[in-house]
Amino acid sequence: MFTASRRPVVLAYAEPVASGLAAVRRERQLKRWTRRKKEALIVGDLELLKRL
């Protein structure tokens, strides 16, 4: 596991999904986002998310 040697790990963001397939799709979407956009999602800045 990648994070095993990089502790402590803090969960920054989570959201409910309907199924495992939906979770995989959402993860793929988020991995394509820029760091700035991900940070806006974590803090809940919806205006910045719309602009990026």
N, C-alpha and C positions, 0 to 999 in steps of 0.2 A: 504494500500500500504506500502510495506517494507521501501521504501526510504523517505516516508513522514516525519518521525521524524529524519532523518539523512541528513539533508540539510546542506550546498549546495552539490548537486550531479553534477559531471562533466562527460560528455560523453567522454570516452577515445578512443573508436573505433567504427566505423560503416562501413558497406559494403552493396552495393546494392544486392538484391536477386530478382529472377524472380517471386516468388509467396510466399504465406503464408506458404505453405508446405515446400518449400525450406528453408525458414527462420527458421522454427522449426527444420529441420534436421541439419542445420548449427549450431544453438544454442546448440543442443544436442552434436554435435561433439566438440564444443569449451568447453563445461562444463566438458568433460572427459580429457581435456588437463591439464598439470601441470601449476602452476602459472608462472613458468619460461618461458614456451612456450607461454603462453598468453601475457606475457610482451614483448617477442620478436616480436610477431605479432603486438602489439600496436606501438612499435617503428619502425617497418618495417625491422627488422634484419632477412632477408631471409636465410642467411647462418646459423644462430643459429637455426632457425626453422627446417632446413633440418637435423641438427645434433641431435635435441632432439626427 
